[in-house]
Amino acid sequence: MEGNGFTRRTVLRAGVAGAAASALPLVNVHGQTSGGRLALGLWDHWVPAGNDAMRKIVMDWGQKNKVEIQLDFITTVGNKNLLTLAAEAQAKQGHDVLSFPTWEVHAQSELLEPMDDVMTRLAEKYGKVNSIVEYLAKVEGKWRAVPAISGSQNKPSLGRIDLLKQHGGIDIQQMFPANDTAANVDAWTWDAFIKAAEGCHKAGVPFGLPLGTFPDATDWVGSMFRSFGAELVNAKGEITAKSDKVRAVLDYAQRLCQFMPADVFSWDDASNNRALISGKSALIFNPPSAWAVAKRDAPQVAEQCWTFPAPTGAAGRFTPYLPYFWGVWNFSRNKGAAKALVEYLSQREQAQTMVAATNGYDIPPFTSMTDFDTWQKEGPPTGVVYNYPVRPHHKAEQFIADYPAPPNIAVQMYNQGIQAKMIARAVQNKEPVERTIAWASSELEGFQRG
């Protein structure tokens, strides 16, 4: 999944080298300028059909509004998207619109055109966005980017119906059916999770929970920490690692690791996917991409998969969430058309097209857009991704690891995988919990200064 592996010092101060075509709004609405040329650098979707759908939406809009479009899909492989962002920021030229990964809006906020007018109109039409996109894209009270539909993902539990029932003692379809019935959601706790993990481990199909310093690991670990109420840095930027809640989550993690593959500390972002697709794991935390690959390569595995939320803890249930954003450079030569296109891409009709094209992978930022029938109809098994969006009966919140720390600190914590490193020190090095917390506190002090 997306991630950068850069330190904040590198990313935030980077100066490296260089469908629905009907009822298309004209780009001169709201005083924005029509016509001309527009260059877009959008995220290269993991689901190939996503690029095809996006290309049609954008090109139809350009043709209708007499805007000449240059459209590039920029891969995350080799951090090409981050290098492109940094190079264009330094040169102050390039694309008019770019896709910005999770933390990059804050990194480039001084060079981004304010988007308050666009966000105000979207909110009036579709309701409020979730709090995490506001945390990531609103800088000093101004929206510096618009939360994107394409590429934004949740990372809930993705488990095997048969293996969890047989070895874990839980019926996940009964617990989280493909409808809004609140069955027995409160029973899906971290205590139930560890009990199921133990049973699946004994049966030779352990949970695939990576513990490295990359997004798939950082995201599920961050969600676990938050559900225990364990914050390392609070919203004021104060270090709060020395707490009973942090001690509790580290104690739990040590017990959980007894029932996980011994090599999870050396896994990469693809390891958990491979474990599920190969039939060697009963549960991972992931978007539907792992299931989609299984549908193609291992249909007998795919037909036993089911998506459902993360467990709940004393502080609540938190679904790992990684949003993308669409930003317009303030040095763009066609800001009016750029903002109009971003607003158009954010409409319900385009969101529905992208969700359908990506088999439900893309997550819109507006709760009012979680009623598309794609999630209910997709399969096999039918309804496999119904619980992929956060729904009211889940009693869950979308969450990004290391929130609510100020973003300039949180991005360093995230990229360094500080929480997973704490678990590794306690488990692999058998380091006392108090020493692990002292180490983390020292690291966090460095992040404060960074």
C-alpha positions in Angstrom: 0.0 0.0 0.0 1.1 3.6 -0.2 3.9 4.9 1.9 7.1 6.7 1.5 9.8 5.6 3.8 11.2 9.1 3.9 12.0 11.0 7.1 10.1 14.2 7.8 13.4 16.1 7.3 13.6 14.7 3.8 9.9 14.9 2.9 8.9 18.2 4.5 12.0 20.1 3.3 12.4 18.2 0.1 14.3 20.0 -2.6 15.4 17.1 -4.7 15.9 17.1 -8.4 14.3 18.1 -10.7 -19.0 7.0 -16.7 -20.9 9.9 -16.1 -20.4 12.4 -18.9 -23.9 13.9 -18.6 -24.6 17.1 -16.8 -21.0 18.1 -16.8 -20.6 21.6 -15.2 -18.9 24.3 -17.1 -15.6 25.3 -15.6 -16.4 29.0 -15.4 -18.9 28.5 -12.6 -18.1 30.2 -9.3 -16.0 32.7 -11.2 -13.5 30.1 -12.4 -11.9 30.5 -15.8 -12.7 28.0 -18.6 -10.7 26.8 -21.5 -6.9 26.5 -21.9 -4.7 23.7 -21.0 -4.5 21.6 -17.8 -1.8 19.1 -16.7 -2.8 16.4 -14.2 -0.5 14.0 -12.3 -2.9 11.5 -10.6 -2.2 8.4 -8.6 -1.5 5.2 -10.6 -4.2 3.0 -9.2 -3.5 -0.5 -7.9 -6.7 -1.6 -9.7 -6.0 -1.2 -13.4 -9.6 -0.4 -14.2 -9.4 2.5 -11.9 -7.0 4.3 -14.3 -9.3 3.6 -17.2 -12.4 5.0 -15.4 -10.5 8.1 -14.2 -9.2 8.7 -17.7 -12.7 8.6 -19.2 -14.1 11.0 -16.5 -11.3 13.5 -17.0 -11.2 13.4 -20.8 -15.0 13.7 -21.1 -14.9 16.7 -18.8 -12.0 18.3 -20.8 -13.8 17.8 -24.1 -17.1 19.2 -22.8 -15.4 22.3 -21.4 -12.9 22.8 -24.2 -9.9 22.2 -21.9 -6.9 20.5 -23.4 -5.9 17.8 -20.9 -2.5 16.2 -20.2 -3.1 13.3 -17.9 -0.2 11.3 -16.2 -0.7 8.4 -13.8 2.3 8.5 -11.4 3.3 5.4 -9.6 4.3 5.0 -6.0 6.9 2.4 -6.9 10.3 3.8 -6.1 8.6 6.8 -4.5 8.2 8.4 -8.0 5.2 10.3 -6.8 7.1 11.8 -3.9 10.0 12.7 -6.1 7.7 14.3 -8.6 6.1 16.4 -5.8 9.4 17.5 -4.5 10.9 18.3 -7.9 7.8 20.4 -9.0 7.8 22.2 -5.6 11.4 23.2 -6.1 11.1 24.2 -9.7 7.6 25.8 -9.2 6.4 24.3 -12.4 5.0 21.1 -13.7 1.4 19.7 -13.3 -1.5 22.0 -12.4 -3.1 19.3 -10.2 -1.4 16.4 -8.4 -2.4 13.6 -6.2 -0.9 14.1 -2.7 -0.3 11.1 -0.4 -1.4 11.1 3.2 1.0 13.5 4.8 2.1 15.6 1.8 -0.4 18.4 2.0 1.2 19.7 5.2 4.6 19.2 3.6 3.8 21.5 0.6 1.0 23.6 2.1 2.8 27.0 1.4 2.7 26.2 -2.3 -0.9 24.9 -2.5 -3.8 27.0 -3.6 -6.5 27.4 -0.9 -9.5 25.2 -1.6 -12.0 26.5 1.0 -14.5 27.6 -1.6 -14.6 24.1 -3.2 -14.8 22.4 0.2 -17.6 24.7 1.4 -19.7 23.8 -1.6 -19.0 20.1 -1.3 -19.9 20.1 2.4 -23.1 21.9 1.7 -24.0 19.3 -0.8 -22.8 16.1 0.8 -22.3 16.8 4.5 -19.1 17.0 6.5 -16.0 15.0 5.7 -14.4 12.8 8.3 -12.1 14.4 10.9 -8.9 12.7 9.6 -9.0 14.4 6.2 -9.5 17.7 8.0 -6.5 17.0 10.2 -4.3 16.1 7.2 -5.5 18.8 4.7 -6.5 21.8 6.7 -3.5 23.9 7.5 -3.8 27.1 9.7 -7.5 27.1 9.2 -7.4 26.8 5.4 -8.1 23.8 3.2 -5.0 23.3 1.1 -6.3 20.2 -0.8 -9.5 18.3 -1.4 -9.8 14.7 -0.1 -9.6 12.4 -3.1 -11.8 9.5 -3.9 -9.3 7.6 -6.0 -6.7 5.9 -3.9 -8.2 6.6 -0.5 -8.4 3.3 1.4 -9.5 1.8 4.7 -7.6 -1.2 6.2 -10.1 -3.2 8.2 -9.9 -6.9 9.0 -9.9 -9.2 6.0 -10.4 -12.8 7.1 -11.2 -16.3 6.1 -14.8 -17.2 6.9 -14.0 -21.0 7.1 -10.8 -20.8 9.1 -12.0 -18.3 11.6 -15.1 -20.3 12.3 -13.3 -23.6 12.5 -10.2 -22.6 14.4 -11.0 -19.1 15.8 -14.4 -19.9 17.1 -16.1 -16.8 15.5 -18.7 -16.5 12.7 -17.7 -13.2 11.1 -20.6 -13.2 8.6 -23.0 -13.5 11.5 -21.1 -10.9 13.5 -20.9 -8.5 10.5 -23.4 -9.4 7.9 -23.7 -7.7 4.5 -26.4 -5.3 5.7 -26.8 -2.7 8.4 -27.9 -5.2 11.0 -26.0 -4.6 14.2 -25.6 -8.3 15.1 -23.0 -8.9 17.8 -20.4 -6.2 16.9 -19.5 -5.5 20.5 -18.2 -9.1 20.9 -15.4 -8.3 18.4 -12.9 -7.1 20.9 -9.1 -7.4 21.2 -9.6 -10.2 23.8 -11.7 -12.1 21.2 -9.0 -11.3 18.6 -6.2 -12.8 20.6 -8.3 -15.9 21.4 -9.0 -16.4 17.7 -5.3 -15.7 16.8 -4.3 -18.5 19.2 -6.6 -21.0 17.7 -5.6 -20.2 14.1 -1.9 -20.3 15.1 -2.3 -23.8 16.6 -4.0 -24.9 13.3 -1.1 -23.6 11.2 -3.0 -20.6 9.7 -1.7 -17.7 11.9 -2.9 -14.1 11.5 -0.7 -12.2 9.1 0.2 -9.1 11.1 3.4 -7.4 9.9 5.5 -5.5 12.4 8.0 -3.6 10.2 8.2 0.1 9.6 6.0 0.4 6.5 2.3 1.4 6.1 0.5 -1.9 6.5 2.3 -2.5 9.8 2.1 1.1 11.0 -1.6 1.3 10.2 -2.9 -1.8 12.1 -0.6 -1.2 15.1 -1.6 2.4 15.2 -5.3 1.4 15.3 -4.6 -1.1 18.1 -2.7 1.6 20.2 -5.6 4.0 19.7 -8.2 1.5 20.8 -6.4 1.0 24.0 -6.3 4.8 24.4 -2.5 4.7 24.2 -1.2 8.0 22.8 2.6 8.7 22.5 2.1 12.4 21.7 -1.0 14.5 22.4 -2.6 17.2 20.2 -0.5 19.8 22.0 2.7 18.1 21.0 3.4 16.9 24.5 5.0 13.4 25.0 2.6 11.1 26.8 4.3 7.8 26.3 4.8 7.1 30.0 1.2 6.0 30.7 -0.6 2.9 32.0 -2.4 2.7 28.6 0.8 2.4 26.7 2.0 -0.2 29.1 -1.2 -2.1 28.6 -1.0 -2.2 24.8 2.6 -3.3 24.9 1.7 -6.1 27.3 -1.1 -7.1 25.0 1.2 -7.0 21.9 3.7 -9.3 23.6 1.0 -11.9 24.3 -0.4 -11.5 20.7 3.0 -12.1 19.2 3.2 -15.6 20.6 0.5 -16.5 18.1 2.1 -14.9 15.0 4.7 -16.0 12.5 8.1 -15.5 13.9 9.3 -13.6 10.9 6.6 -10.8 10.9 9.3 -8.3 12.0 11.0 -8.8 8.6 7.8 -8.8 6.4 7.2 -6.1 3.8 4.0 -4.5 2.5 3.2 -7.5 0.3 3.9 -10.3 2.8 0.5 -10.2 4.5 -1.3 -10.2 1.1 0.8 -13.3 0.0 0.0 -15.0 3.3 -3.8 -14.7 2.8 -3.8 -15.4 -1.0 -1.6 -18.5 -0.5 -4.1 -19.9 2.1 -1.5 -19.7 4.9 -3.2 -17.0 7.0 -6.7 -16.7 8.4 -6.7 -12.9 8.8 -4.9 -9.7 7.7 -5.6 -6.0 7.8 -6.0 -4.8 4.2 -8.1 -3.1 1.6 -10.0 -5.3 -0.9 -6.9 -5.6 -3.1 -5.7 -8.8 -1.5 -9.1 -10.4 -2.0 -9.2 -9.1 -5.6 -5.9 -10.8 -6.4 -7.2 -13.9 -4.7 -10.3 -13.8 -6.9 -8.0 -13.9 -9.9 -5.3 -16.2 -8.7 -6.8 -18.3 -6.0 -10.6 -18.3 -6.3 -11.0 -21.0 -3.7 -9.4 -18.6 -1.2 -11.4 -15.5 -2.4 -14.8 -17.2 -2.0 -14.0 -17.7 1.7 -12.9 -14.1 2.4 -14.9 -11.5 4.3 -14.2 -7.9 5.3 -15.1 -6.6 8.7 -13.9 -3.9 11.1 -10.9 -3.9 13.5 -11.6 -5.1 17.1 -12.8 -2.7 19.7 -10.9 -1.7 22.9 -11.5 0.3 26.0 -11.2 3.6 24.0 -13.3 2.4 21.0 -13.0 0.9 17.5 -10.7 2.5 15.0 -10.5 1.6 11.3 -7.0 2.3 9.8 -7.5 4.9 7.0 -5.1 6.3 4.4 -6.6 9.1 2.3 -5.2 10.7 -0.8 -5.8 14.3 -1.7 -6.1 16.4 -4.9 -4.1 19.6 -4.7 -3.6 22.6 -7.0 -0.2 24.3 -7.1 -0.4 28.1 -6.5 1.9 28.5 -9.4 -0.5 26.7 -11.8 -1.3 28.7 -14.9 -4.9 27.6 -15.0 -6.1 27.6 -11.4 -9.7 28.1 -12.3 -10.0 25.1 -14.5 -7.9 23.0 -12.1 -10.2 23.8 -9.1 -13.3 23.2 -11.2 -12.1 19.8 -12.3 -11.2 18.8 -8.7 -14.6 19.8 -7.6 -16.2 17.8 -10.5 -14.1 14.7 -9.6 -15.5 15.0 -6.0 -19.1 14.8 -7.0 -21.3 11.8 -6.1 -21.6 10.6 -9.7 -17.9 10.4 -10.2 -17.4 8.8 -6.8 -19.9 6.1 -7.7 -18.1 5.4 -11.0 -14.7 5.1 -9.3 -16.0 2.8 -6.6 -17.6 0.5 -9.1 -14.5 0.4 -11.4 -12.2 -0.5 -8.4 -14.4 -3.3 -7.0 -15.1 -1.1 -4.0 -11.5 -0.2 -3.2 -11.9 3.6 -3.3 -13.3 5.2 -0.2 -15.1 8.6 -0.6 -14.5 11.1 2.3 -18.2 11.8 2.7 -20.3 9.4 4.9 -23.2 10.2 2.6 -21.4 8.3 -0.2 -21.1 5.0 1.6 -24.5 3.8 0.3 -23.3 2.7 -3.2 -24.5 -0.8 -4.1 -21.1 -1.9 -5.3 -20.1 -2.8 -1.7 -23.2 -4.9 -1.2 -23.1 -6.7 -4.6 -19.4 -7.3 -5.1 -18.3 -11.0 -4.7 -17.7 -13.8 -4.4 -18.9 -14.2 -1.8 -21.6 -11.6 -2.3 -21.2 -8.8 0.2 -17.5 -9.5 0.8 -16.7 -5.8 0.9 -19.9 -4.5 2.4 -18.2 -3.7 5.7 -15.2 -2.2 4.1 -16.5 1.4 4.5 -17.1 2.5 8.1 -20.8 2.1 8.8 -22.8 3.5 11.7 -23.5 0.1 13.3 -19.8 -0.7 13.3 -19.4 1.9 16.2 -16.1 2.8 14.6 -14.0 5.8 13.5 -11.6 6.2 10.7 -8.2 6.8 12.1 -4.6 7.3 11.0 -1.7 6.1 13.2 -0.1 8.7 15.5 -3.1 11.1 15.4 -3.7 13.4 17.3 0.0 14.4 17.4 0.7 17.6 15.4 1.2 16.5 11.8 4.9 17.7 11.7 5.6 15.3 14.6 3.1 12.6 13.5 4.6 12.2 10.1 8.0 11.3 11.6 6.4 8.9 14.0 4.5 7.3 11.1 7.5 7.0 8.7 9.7 5.7 11.5 7.1 3.1 12.6 7.7 4.1 16.2 4.9 2.0 17.6 5.9 -1.2 15.8 9.5 -0.6 16.8 8.4 -0.5 20.4 6.7 -3.9 20.0 9.8 -5.3 18.3 12.1 -4.1 21.2 9.8 -5.7 23.8 9.3 -8.9 21.9 12.5 -9.6 19.9 14.9 -7.9 22.3 12.9 -8.9 25.4 13.5 -5.4 26.6 11.6 -4.4 29.8 8.5 -2.3 29.0 9.8 0.7 31.0 13.0 0.7 29.0 11.1 0.5 25.7 8.9 3.5 26.8 12.0 5.5 27.8 13.6 4.8 24.4 10.4 5.9 22.6 10.3 9.1 24.7 13.8 9.9 23.7 13.0 9.3 20.0 9.9 11.5 20.3 12.0 14.3 21.8 14.1 14.2 18.7 10.9 14.4 16.6 9.8 17.5 18.5 13.1 19.2 17.4 13.1 17.9 13.9 
